[in-house]
């Protein structure tokens, strides 16, 4: 991949930058975690200081090709402006008259932002011609393209893939940093190498589990997905989340781990409650004896301690997915223990984006306490699966 330095003198050049500003908002429209916006600042600052005229493309949520004020990038533009210490003028549309006027009004070092690219039906179209037509309209706003939205590089979308084929391109600093960390996870990682997987569904992580069984030494499993593992061992899971159609697959993973000498570590105790509510009374039960009328909402304290010990004694750790319903304090203990253990790793500790990144910040941990916090959970997982990522492949040329 080419870097920004390979693009030469950018003074007076219009630089079209794909960022990932898809941040969570509360019911009032306020940003609850600005991590992705903060992660975009170094590249944008570098371009501004080079005298470039910066045009930011980004998305928010899933408006599915229609204009929906709920998904406006206005909060992201305002926060980005605060972080840059400069106005970020938001166009009222994506490729219409407002966008043309805003881009035309840029001076050297200025930053503008197009509205949510997913307002355009061509952005996520499966039809290459439709995506390319939209990408040509994007390309009218830039002389060069910089890909800095790591959270979307696994998508073949107009603002990620197709526009890169139309303009001289380079990877931004964020994408370069993310790829470097993932290479360290997949190419001769320092050992012991532990992977912690949580989140709701095992089906979301089947391919990554299969691949990691060949590269990691230890796989620690928590979150909602653990109940499919417990069921595969023949244990009752009560009213807990269970993907019955994946039980046989998981049973195969357990057998493969035993055959190859890998460790799949499951909880020995579970925090359960009768209802999926923040104030539902929590109790701790053995993982192999979950009552019929209860559902598991976190790994238990003994398991949290065991997971933490395995993590802190490893040299490389990748974590994706909370251990329980981390936004509710009664069920956040496992996630908190895992996060704290990652801060104590003597080596590389990586928080794999998405819910994990939001959880560690909500629990009061600082970004600088970890080796790396990824901005792209899905992209990170697909990279670890060994998949080709279109938004990276297009930059290789």
N, C-alpha and C positions, 0 to 999 in steps of 0.2 A: 504494500500500500504506500502511496505517496503521502507525505506529510505537508503541512501548511508551508513549511520552508521551501518545498519543491515548487511552489506556485510562483515564486519570485516576488518582485516588488508589487505590493498590493495597494499602494497609495492611489486613491481615486478609483479603485476597482470595485465594482459591485460584486459582493460575495454572498451567494445564496447559501444559507446554513440550515441544515435540517437538525433541529434540536429535539429532545424529548422533554416536553414540559407537561406531561400528562400527570398532574399532581392531584391528590385527593382533596375534595372540597366537603365542607359540612353543609347542613341544610340551608344555611344563610348565604352560601357561596364563598365562604372564607377558606383559604388554603390551610389544611391541617398538617401538611408535611411538605416543606419547600425544598427537600433534598435534591430533586432532579433539576430544579431551577438553579440552585447554588452550584451544582455540578457543571452547568453550562457556562458559568461566568468566566472561567479562565480562558477558554477558547475565544469567546466573544470579546473579552478584554484585549487579548493578543491581536485580534483582527482590528479592533478600534485603534489600538496604539500604532498599528501599521498604516493607518490612514485609510482603511477600507470603508466602503459604504455597505453596511451589513443589513441583509434582509433575512429575517428569521422565519422559517417554516416550522410548524408544530401542530400537534393535535391535542384534543382533550376529550376523553370519554368515547362514546360510540354513537354519534348522531346519525350514522348510517346514510350518508349522502344527502341529508336535508339540513337546512339552517334551523338551529334550535338554540335560542339565547341561553339555555341552561348550560350549554357547552362552549360558550364564548371564551376566548383566551384572554379576556380583559383582566381577570385577576392575575394571571401569569405575567402579562405585560407590565402591569403595575408593580408586581414584586420584582421582576427582572430589572425594571428601571431603578428601583430602590437599591438593589444590590450593585448595579453598575454605576450608580451615581449619575445617571443621565436619562433623559426621556427616551422611552421606547414607544414610538407612535404606532398604535394598532390600526391597521386598515379595517374598514367596515365589511370587507368581503375578501375573498381568497385571490381571485384573478380578475376582478372587475375594475370598474373605473376608480373606486376608492384606492384599491391596491396600486394601480398605475400612478395615481397622483402622489401617494405616500412615498413610493419608491423614487419617483422623479424628484421629489423634494429633499432627498438625502444629500447631506454634505459629507466630506471626509470625516470619518470617525463616528458618524451617526448610526443609529440602529432603528430599524423599523420591523414590524411583525405583521405577517399576513394573518387573516382570521383562520380559524380551525380548518386545516386542509381536508378533514373528513366531512366538511359540509359539501364537498364536491363528490358527486357519485363516481367520478372516474378515479378517485384516489385509491380506493380499495377494489376496483373492478378486476374481475378475472380475465377480462378481455384486454389483451396487450395493446391493441390499437386504441382503445378508449383511454387506457392509462397513458400511453405515449402522447396522445393528443393533449391531455391535461399537462403532462410534463413539459411539452413545448411551450405552453403558456407560462409555466413556472420559469422556464429557462429565459424568457424575455426579461425577467427581473434580475438576472445575474450574468456576470462574465465568467465566473468560476463557481464551482459547487464544493462545499465542505460538508462532509457527513459527520455529525457529532451527536446524533441521537442513538446511542447504543441500544436503548430499549426497543427500537423498531428495526434493527438491522436484519432480523429474521423474517421480515415481511417483504414480499415483492409488491411494493406500492409505488405510486407515481412519484411521491416526494422523497422516497428512499432509494429506489432502484432505477426507475426509468429516467429521471432527470440526470442521474449520474452518467448515463450513456450519451447525453447531449452536450455536456459541458466539461471542460478540463476539471478534474476532481482531485480531492485529497481527503484523508481522514483527519478529523479534528483531534485535539489532544485527549479528549475524553474517550473517544473510540480507541485511540492508540493505547491508552492506559488500561482499558477494559480487556482488550485483546491480549496485552502482555500478561496480565494476571491470569487469564484463562489458559494461556500457553503454559504458564508455570504449573497450573493444576493438572494439565494433561500430558506434559512432556517431562518425564523424570522428576516428579514432585518429591520434595524432601519427605522422608518417612520416619515415623508412622504417618499415614495419610488417612484422616477420618472425614467422612461425609455425614452430615446431619440433615435428614429430610423430614419435613412436617407438612402442614397444610391439610386440606380437607380430603382430597381424593388420591388414591394410589394410581388410578387410571391416568391422571395428569403426568405421572412420573415413571410410567412403565419403561419407556425406552432408556431414560437416564439411569434407572436402577440396573437395568441389564448391562449397560455399558460400564457403570461404575463398579460392578462386581468383578470386572477384569482389571481395574486400575486402582481402586481404593483398597486399603487394608481392613477398614472397619466402616460399617454402615449403621448409623444410629437412627432409629425410626420412631417418630412421635406424631402428634397431631391426629386429625381424624382418620388419616390413612392407616394408622396402626391397628385399627380394629379389624381390618381385612386380614392383616398378618396374624392377629390373635385367633381369628376364626379359622385361618388356614392351619393353625396348630391344634384346632379342635376345641378351643375355649369359647364359652358363652360371652356375648358382648352386649346383652341387654338391649336397650333402645339406641345404642350408639350407631353412628354412621357406619354403614357396611355396604361394600360393593360386592354382592354375592357372585356376580359374573366374573370377578377377578380372583376369587379364592384359589382356584386351581393354578392360575398363573403365579400367584404369590407363593403357593406351595412349591412350585418349581424353582423359584428363586431361593427359597430356604434350602432346598435340596442341593442346588448348585453351589451355594455358599459353603455348605458342609463338605461337599466333594472337593472343592478347590482350596479349602482352608481359610476362607474369608469369614469375617465375623459380621453377622447381622444381629445387632443388639436391640432387643425390644424392652419396653418397660416391664418392671416386675410389680408395680402398683399404679393405680389410676385414680385420679380425682373425679368422682361421679356426682351427679345431681339428678333429681327426678324430672326436671324440666330444663329446656334451653333458655334460661333467663339469668341475668346478671345476679339477681338476689336469690336464686334457687339454692337451698341448703346443700353445701358441699361436704362430702365425706370421702375418705380414702379407703379403697378396697384393693385386694390382690388382683393383679391383671388377669389371672386365670379364674376369677370368681366374681365377675361383674353381675349384680342382681338383675333379674329380668325387667324390673320396673325403673332401672337407672340408666343414664347414658353418660359415657365418658367425655369429659370436657378439658382434661389436662393430664399430663403424666404426673405421677405421684412424687412425693419428696425423696423417697429412696431412689427412684429412677432418675430424678433430676440430679442427685448427687453422683450416681454412677455415670450418667452421661457427661457431667462436668469433669469427672476424673479422667474419662477417656479422651475428652477434648483437650484438656490442659496438658496432657502427656503426649500429645501429637505434635508433629512439626508442621504439618499442613492440614488445614481444616476448611471445608466449604460447607456452608449452611444455607438451606433454602426451605422456608416454611416454619411458622410458629409451632410450638409443641402443644398448644391448647388455644382456648379462646382468650388470647392475650389482652384484648381490649377490656376484659372484665377482670378486676383485680383478684377475685377468688380463684380464677383459673389461669393466672399469668405466671405462676411460680416456675413452671418448667421452662417457659420461654426466657424468663429472667435469669435462671441458672445457666442456661446454654449461652446466653449473651455474655454473662459475666465470665464464664469459662473461656470464651473466645478472646476476651481482652487479655487473658493470661497466657496465650499460646506463645511459645518461644519459636517463632517461625512465621509462616504466612497464614493469616486468618481472613477469610472472605465471607462476607454476608451477601447472600445472593439476591439482593434487590427485592422489589415488590413488598409483600406483607412483612417479610423479615426485616427489611430496612425500616419500614414504618414502625414496626413493633419496638425495635431497639431504641429509636428516637423517643417514642411515646413512653418508654420505660426509664428514660432519663440518661441513656448512654450517649456519649459524644462520638461523632464520626471518627475522630482521631484516635479513639481507643481501639480501633480495629485496623488490620492491615489494609483492607479495602472493603468499601460498601458499593456493590454494583448498582447501577441504575436500571438494569434490565434483567428481571427474574426469568422471563420466558426465553430471552435471547441467551442468557447464561446457560440455562438448562439445555437448550438445543445445541449449543456449542459443546457442552459436556457429553451430549448424546453422540457427538461425531457428525452431526448434520452440517450440510453446507448452508451458510447464511447468505442469502442473495445480496443484502445490503453491504456485505463485506466483499463478496466475490466480485461485484461490479467495480470495486475500487482497485482491484489487483492489476488491472491493465496499464 
